[in-house]
Amino acid sequence: MDILGATLRVCVDDLETAVPFYERLAGGTAHRFERGGVQVAAVGCFLLMSGPKAQLEVLRKVAATIAVTDVDEVHQVLSDLGARIVAGPVATPAGRNLIAMHPDGAVYEYVDRRQ
């Protein structure tokens, strides 16, 4: 299983106000998309999210997004190590993902770039 990097998840009240700050900080342009009523902007190592309070409460429980080469392999490794798969794997705008709770209670999203 190869971990390629991690993305910090940031819930913001106003995406339009937050994006310019993070674009300047990260030195890049935000890639925007919407998922389930939540507006998302990916810029550098940051994943900014804004939307309904109830949905953001759920998203705040996920500590980080971890990029991997193959979500199916991660699924097997995590299961073997005693993690609980909470959701997925499913297709998303950024690739396939799954959400897992590690034995210590930490929750992470794992995503690959498969189409």
CORWOSUL-V618552 format. One record per backbone hydrogen bond with DSSP energy under -1.0 kcal/mol. CO is the residue of the C=O (numbers start at 1). NH is the residue of the N-H. If there is no record, write none. Layout:
CO_NH / CO_NH
This chain:
2_69 / 5_67 / 7_65 / 8_47 / 10_49 / 14_18 / 15_19 / 18_22 / 19_23 / 20_24 / 21_25 / 22_26 / 23_27 / 23_28 / 31_42 / 33_40 / 35_38 / 38_35 / 39_50 / 40_33 / 41_48 / 42_31 / 43_46 / 45_8 / 46_43 / 47_10 / 48_41 / 49_12 / 50_39 / 52_56 / 53_57 / 54_58 / 55_59 / 56_60 / 58_61 / 59_62 / 64_109 / 65_7 / 66_111 / 67_4 / 67_5 / 70_74 / 71_75 / 72_76 / 73_77 / 74_78 / 75_79 / 76_80 / 77_81 / 78_83 / 79_82 / 84_101 / 87_99 / 90_97 / 95_92 / 96_112 / 97_90 / 98_110 / 99_86 / 99_87 / 100_108 / 101_84 / 102_105 / 106_102 / 107_63 / 108_100 / 109_66 / 110_98 / 111_68
